[in-house]
Amino acid sequence: MFKKITSNLLFRVFVAIILGIVFGLYLPESVNRVFNTFNHFFSEFLGFAIPLIILGLIMPAIGDLGKGAGKLLVITAAIAYGSTLFSGFSTYFVASGIFPSFIDPQAATTVEETSRELLPYFSISIPPVLDVMSALVLAFLIGLGLAPLGESNLKNVASDFQKIIMMLIEKVIIPLLPLYILSIFSAIAFKGQVASVLGVFVKIIGVIFVMHILLMLIQYLIAGAIAKKNPIRALLNMAPAYFTALGTQSSAATIPVTLKQAELNGVSPKVANFVIPLGATIHLAGSTMKIVACAVALMLMQGMDFNFGMFAGFVMMLGIAMVAAPGVPGGAIMAAIGILQSMLGFDAEAQALMIALYIAMDSFGTAANITGDGAIALIVDKIVKKGNF
């Protein structure tokens, strides 16, 4: 039991934040410079890896959508993407309306002016092979070209490259994330910024949790109206799937429970068996909500300028990038880091704070994703029955 708790990514990130604060406040500058040296090295490595992650995840993900392509795939994918866009845009309006009431854009400037400087002992430059936007365009281009093909040498290469990138994420990046976050928070504490950062974090998490509940309620109100089902009863029927996802932090691991509960809501086994596994891959409305809300919050905290036009492009791109999110805790944020950097201008520190905030709410986002899949299954089932597929 203890081993299971300590191996949980959320637990390790929480411990890393606490240790980072303690080290930054009480350990000498020489020790904190060691952590800051690791911070700079890992930031460079992450910057090098991000374009490769984009290529390795998005390219085969788009290519694999061509398998079994048909009306059902197009309908399900369109509804899932529409749900993700609705989540992203509604989150932007709510976050940009509420967050300024408790996030002072001037506070970041004031703290920065009065903070102590913490330098690494040395730094190593690791230039990326190609920039993020080039990687995105190349991934979409090759992925779309692979989609209509059957088995091919290039598809096999893309699949093998995906496995390498998954190993990189699971064996290197995810295990080192807690240490990276520790180094970030030790620097924040050393500079005297920790109280303002943590105070805002707690408020952001509270607001996003309420937004998740409202998102699921809206999804089932729409699905209930289309499928002529009681939305509250349908949502309550999905509770076992919600709590399973809450515990496992994995959409894939929750699929058997989600299937059972979707059929309990009256979805035909044929539709459920198609929509639920596909939704676990391409429908990440809950994760999108977290990323957009956290992005708005961090940009306010750091005094960065933003507008709806900037976030409109970001949300639409995010909806596609989320398709490539690997099914590991923290996987969605790793798929999104590239566009956070290229479209919103997030630097290494902002990316690390984003990862910490995201992982703190990873269970809730996954649970919202998988619960929303049940709503999509209701809608698709109604369309299938009407269209005599």
Steps between C-alpha positions, in 0.01 A plus 500: 500500500779742598692415181189569292458844662866599463506393133203728420611797291267743680645395837857543375422844353338607829808386695725675245315830548526475882870405491571772243345764726690371807832484313452846350415656836750326728792354302798716401534658158773252400257206532217681319740577217545124452124462449500805273777342291284189453206731420692665215628166364156335506341810344745476211436127466124555506533770233695252285245222561178697441516503115584127506206434735270688262620295202495170689150541642299706252627343178390138573190616693360678193614215275320241716168687470486371143452146624138405462417847376133545432192696596511382861862611538433840345190559713670394824815700428297812409293482821813438711681794339192721542484405869869584542457837326197582715701413812798709390309813394260499797798455733678797343202730555441382858871509593566840342192633681562350846878461540588873483296549821761306702810512278680835496700540177718761672598258777732305271690815405526617862624162624746473210650839586551411867607135455851360546683365198583127486749392234594147386861383541513436127261462206499278191328605177309222319349653183189317371524322165208712369272760653159421648286643219700314235453179699123559522462567127720202409308271740163605351629468143642150544211388726238604245701325228517179705127499588365356169787251464485144618814336635809676366867532588456864598206416727713234669782752547253750651369230732852403612590867553183539709616212723840667546335830596263322739804338666663844522191642672436203732860410590677839498278810497217390733738353766714818494203740512476499883870595527449769234201640689700485826771710335243752376339541843835519679586794270158658558537465879860627493387808307217568748212431261354182654215648709344684205538201265349239737212728604398542137546126429242402763240744363560389140454131591173578682355693204602232247343221710163683498536558124556126444174417676312760293659369177377145565153629590478698173624200298226278643229767466582516127533122464177443696309745281623331181465140618174565690655378827487639854834691511543487879432126515735439205773705670453319832519165317851600387615556861687163521701595189568847643635366829698223329673762283551714810694215659692368199572837326465304175224515238623173348487310831143623556366383159338174629306691769403776256370241252284335765353831620438628145300185424311554828396836353348319202785532250516198269805273550604557136517877544647484852777263388598747228446839665639440851850375404523767227379770741767398752753592231358809328261662751684699767263785585590483871873513428448789258308689768791463745762608247310808380411612854855449627643680196278806563594496870875477440494771235319728747748410776796584279349817355490359144262654247233277346174534309221286357660481154815349647306243702261417214787362293649335809174321592443372144857370479474354851191301399710327235814461711296332776434209259869416539502506880656177630298303752732562796448743792610842379499385137257766377711789627807351331311499168397863559835646610610564140205723411515674839853597406441589135155665519489653849870567554544289816864488615658213697381623841144558379500150346614346831231687697247389240605136543476529881154659487376249242619192688344633823162462323580208269248261659210744466577572135525131412172429683328783308640367171372147552161613633456720193560193281173359637316812380653470153397133487137600571502753215669267249264216595199723425651608165572137406142391581356785295735443205464119490879445487 
